[in-house]
Amino acid sequence: VAIDTLEELIDSKLTYGGWGEINRHFFESSPDEMIRRIGDNFETVDNDELAMDKVIRGKFAFYENTYFLKEAVVKRQLK
C-alpha cells in the first residue's frame, strides 16, 4: 500500500499509530486540521513486533523514527 499524503492515509482503510500518548498528543494538538484528524484515530502501540506484523500485512501505518523502522526491517530480514 502506497500512501503519499496525510489525506490518503485518512481516506485509506489502514489503522495507524505509534508509541505512547505523547505521539497521539502531538497530532491532536496541531494547529493543522489534517494532522488533528490523524490524532483522532491514532492508536498507541506498546508492542513493536505486533505493530510491524500489521504493517507487513498491509493493515497498519506505524509512525516511528525512520532509523528505528529501518533497523526493524533489517532484523526481520535476518530472521
N, C-alpha and C positions, 0 to 999 in steps of 0.2 A: 504494500500500500504506500503510495507516494503522497505526502502531504507537504505542500509548499507554503501555505499561509495559515494564519490562525482561523480565518473564516472557513477554510477547507476542513480544518480539524474539528471545529464546532459543528459543521454540517455533516461530518462523517459519522459512521456508526461506532467509531472507536471510543473506548473509555480512555481516560488519561489521568495521570497523576505523577507524584514524586514523593520524596522523603519529607515527612513531617508537616506539621501545621504551619511552620514558618514559610514554606513554599506556597501553601494554599493562601496564606495571608498576603504574600507578595502579589498574587494575581487579584485577590479580592479587593485590595486597597489601591489598585492602579487607577489613575485618572482616565485611562483609556477604556472605553466601553467594551471593546472586543476582548481585551485582556481580562476585564472583570467577569465576562461571560465564561472564560476558561475557569476562573476561580469558583464559579457557581457549581461546577460539576467535577472539580478537581478531587481525585481520590488520593488519600495519603497511603504511602507504601511503607510497610515495615519488614518486607522480605524481598530483597533484590532478585533472588533466584526465581521466585514466583512471578514477579513483575517481568523479568526477562523472558520467561516461558510464554507469558501472554503476548509480549512483543513479537516473539518468533512465530506465534500462531496468527499474527496479524490482527490481534484483538485489542491492543493497548499501545498508547503513546507514553513513553517514560521520560519525564522531564528530569534531567540529571546532567551533571558536569560532563562535558564531552570526553574528558580523559577517563573518567570512571566508566563510561559506556564503551569506549574503545578497549579498555582493559577487560571488561566483562565479555566482550565479543571474543577476544583472544583466548581467554580462559575456557570459553565454551568450545572453541575450535581445537584446543589442546586436549580436551577430554576424550 
